[in-house]
Amino acid sequence: MSEKRRTKNNRDEQVIEVSKLGTPFVKDKHVAFVFHRHHFEGKVAKQLRNSAIIDFDNDYKESSTALELKQKVVISYSKMKLV
């Protein structure tokens, strides 16, 4: 019983369709957001359909939340504002 494994990851080939809310939040845009009732700022690392992966700014990198989340967090577009 041998199993064939794919060397290519299907996620690499997928094109993510960004919702209308996400159009202003392009990669490397500076944004402000609230996470667990605390205010943070960061840059968009990657856009997803209804949310984005955000890298914390240097001002917040030492916060317990950023350290716990390994400097990245997924935030809904409705919870973000451009800075």
BAFI-3210 file (N, C-alpha, C; in Angstrom, 3 decimals, decimal comma, padded with zeros to 6 digits):
// residues 83
n [1|2|3|4|5|6|7|8|9|10|11|12|13|14|15|16|17|18|19|20|21|22|23|24|25|26|27|28|29|30|31|32|33|34|35|36|37|38|39|40|41|42|43|44|45|46|47|48|49|50|51|52|53|54|55|56|57|58|59|60|61|62|63|64|65|66|67|68|69|70|71|72|73|74|75|76|77|78|79|80|81|82|83]
n.u [000,834|001,125|001,422|000,799|002,340|001,778|003,971|003,624|001,892|-001,550|-002,562|-000,790|-001,477|-003,995|-006,173|-007,052|-010,125|-010,894|-013,156|-015,541|-015,240|-012,553|-011,007|-009,666|-007,589|-004,813|-001,749|000,945|-000,206|-000,776|-002,523|-005,043|-006,371|-008,619|-008,090|-009,203|-010,220|-008,081|-006,129|-004,303|-001,702|-000,592|000,817|-000,583|-000,050|-000,983|-003,793|-006,975|-010,147|-012,342|-010,899|-007,653|-004,150|-002,191|000,814|002,251|003,079|006,309|006,085|004,312|005,299|006,485|004,427|002,333|000,283|001,085|003,454|002,438|000,932|002,842|003,663|001,837|-001,544|-004,927|-007,382|-010,663|-011,911|-013,857|-013,190|-010,966|-009,098|-007,817|-004,644]
n.v [-001,183|001,742|005,253|008,109|011,204|014,630|017,054|019,701|022,355|022,844|025,277|027,182|027,580|028,652|031,396|034,122|035,573|038,741|040,405|043,178|044,900|044,564|045,753|048,349|047,647|046,847|044,929|045,714|048,079|050,449|049,861|050,242|048,467|046,640|044,268|041,910|043,963|045,738|048,281|048,274|048,654|047,975|046,359|045,236|041,969|039,889|039,469|038,060|036,437|037,609|038,837|039,840|039,097|040,439|042,113|043,046|046,410|047,908|049,284|047,769|045,215|044,089|043,646|041,575|040,311|040,396|038,894|036,451|035,761|035,477|037,715|038,063|038,390|037,529|039,549|040,763|042,636|044,490|045,284|046,838|049,883|052,305|053,881]
n.w [000,000|-001,138|-000,886|-002,756|-002,625|-002,889|-004,127|-004,481|-002,937|-002,608|-001,732|-002,648|-005,247|-005,221|-005,799|-003,971|-003,436|-002,643|-000,469|-000,842|001,331|001,909|-000,067|000,285|001,979|001,181|000,658|002,867|003,800|006,375|009,336|011,919|014,689|016,870|019,348|021,484|023,192|023,288|021,785|018,769|016,271|012,932|009,981|006,913|006,076|004,497|002,403|002,976|002,288|003,900|005,828|007,152|007,441|009,899|010,685|013,701|014,694|015,513|017,940|019,380|019,474|021,735|023,459|025,522|024,159|021,425|021,579|022,401|020,181|018,271|016,771|014,691|013,540|012,762|011,462|011,032|008,220|008,871|011,391|011,194|010,576|008,326|008,737]
ca.u [000,000|001,925|000,641|001,460|002,256|001,999|005,058|003,118|000,813|-002,695|-002,776|000,066|-002,112|-005,283|-006,274|-008,027|-011,006|-011,073|-014,486|-015,594|-014,700|-011,105|-010,281|-008,694|-006,538|-003,847|-000,529|001,842|-000,940|-000,736|-003,887|-005,285|-007,407|-008,856|-008,036|-009,494|-010,421|-006,843|-005,885|-002,997|-001,464|000,283|000,786|-001,225|000,925|-001,650|-005,237|-007,809|-011,452|-013,058|-009,982|-006,262|-003,105|-001,548|002,054|002,235|004,098|007,390|005,623|003,497|005,932|006,840|003,225|002,093|-000,588|001,901|004,373|001,626|000,468|004,031|003,742|000,846|-002,921|-005,927|-008,413|-011,710|-011,825|-014,788|-012,580|-009,738|-009,174|-006,551|-003,977]
ca.v [000,000|002,953|006,470|009,157|012,505|015,771|017,923|021,070|022,649|023,424|026,657|028,053|027,801|029,297|032,841|034,516|036,651|039,654|041,014|044,634|045,556|044,419|046,403|049,391|047,107|046,107|044,521|046,754|049,259|050,618|049,800|050,188|047,472|046,302|042,827|041,675|045,273|046,518|048,922|047,978|049,069|047,066|046,391|044,080|041,030|039,113|039,616|036,879|036,826|038,529|039,291|039,989|038,765|041,698|042,100|044,108|047,458|047,805|049,805|046,760|043,893|043,566|043,433|040,152|039,799|040,179|037,790|035,234|035,468|035,404|038,943|038,085|038,166|037,609|040,505|041,029|043,971|045,391|045,703|047,580|051,234|052,762|054,911]
ca.w [000,000|-001,213|-000,986|-003,528|-001,974|-003,779|-003,702|-004,530|-002,016|-003,322|-001,314|-003,445|-006,533|-005,045|-005,875|-002,960|-003,854|-001,508|-000,445|-001,060|002,531|001,956|-001,165|000,670|002,851|000,366|001,344|003,394|004,284|007,825|009,855|013,359|014,971|018,275|019,578|022,906|023,818|023,296|020,490|018,179|014,891|012,212|008,519|006,291|005,516|003,459|002,372|002,856|001,761|004,782|006,878|006,712|008,406|010,249|011,461|014,695|014,607|016,494|019,229|020,058|019,368|023,057|024,268|025,791|023,093|020,224|021,840|022,442|018,817|017,402|015,986|013,606|013,970|011,696|011,866|010,052|007,616|009,545|012,659|010,885|010,023|007,740|009,518]
c.u [000,878|001,014|001,426|001,255|002,548|003,132|004,606|001,947|-000,324|-002,925|-001,928|-000,605|-003,426|-005,176|-007,380|-008,811|-011,328|-012,448|-014,394|-014,985|-013,172|-010,331|-009,343|-007,502|-005,559|-002,585|000,347|001,133|-000,896|-002,171|-003,900|-006,420|-007,513|-008,864|-008,167|-009,515|-009,152|-006,604|-004,450|-002,915|-000,512|000,175|000,154|-000,141|000,318|-003,143|-005,899|-009,177|-012,142|-012,187|-008,579|-005,326|-002,304|-000,272|002,002|003,347|005,147|006,977|004,896|004,139|006,267|005,623|002,980|001,217|000,224|002,856|003,634|001,227|001,602|004,048|002,747|-000,529|-003,835|-007,072|-009,392|-011,563|-012,737|-014,215|-011,306|-010,051|-007,819|-005,969|-003,205]
c.v [001,245|004,161|007,498|010,480|013,593|016,622|019,384|021,227|023,321|024,879|027,622|028,440|028,573|030,807|033,240|035,715|037,510|040,304|042,525|045,383|045,552|045,159|047,526|048,865|046,235|045,807|045,730|048,058|049,272|050,697|049,836|049,198|047,250|044,780|042,604|042,974|046,100|047,045|048,667|048,606|048,074|047,262|045,113|043,213|040,242|039,337|038,255|037,337|037,883|039,098|039,413|039,537|040,040|041,424|043,284|045,123|047,266|048,294|048,747|045,372|043,270|043,347|041,937|039,531|039,486|039,010|036,454|034,789|035,405|036,500|039,016|037,785|038,280|038,473|040,705|042,449|044,964|045,921|046,529|048,974|051,577|053,874|055,826]
c.w [000,000|-001,444|-001,787|-002,812|-002,992|-003,234|-003,690|-003,578|-002,783|-002,956|-002,121|-004,757|-006,409|-005,155|-004,902|-003,458|-002,634|-001,605|-000,659|000,128|002,535|000,897|-000,726|001,469|002,069|001,182|001,680|003,777|005,800|008,340|011,378|013,577|016,474|018,384|021,079|023,709|023,973|021,883|020,038|016,798|014,246|010,716|008,003|005,655|004,356|003,548|002,230|002,362|002,621|005,890|006,293|007,826|008,627|011,041|012,423|014,420|015,696|017,877|020,056|020,087|020,716|023,956|024,434|024,707|021,849|020,414|021,833|021,033|017,801|016,346|014,825|014,168|012,751|012,209|010,698|009,508|008,338|010,864|012,453|010,371|009,434|008,609|008,590]
res [m|s|e|k|r|r|t|k|n|n|r|d|e|q|v|i|e|v|s|k|l|g|t|p|f|v|k|d|k|h|v|a|f|v|f|h|r|h|h|f|e|g|k|v|a|k|q|l|r|n|s|a|i|i|d|f|d|n|d|y|k|e|s|s|t|a|l|e|l|k|q|k|v|v|i|s|y|s|k|m|k|l|v]
***
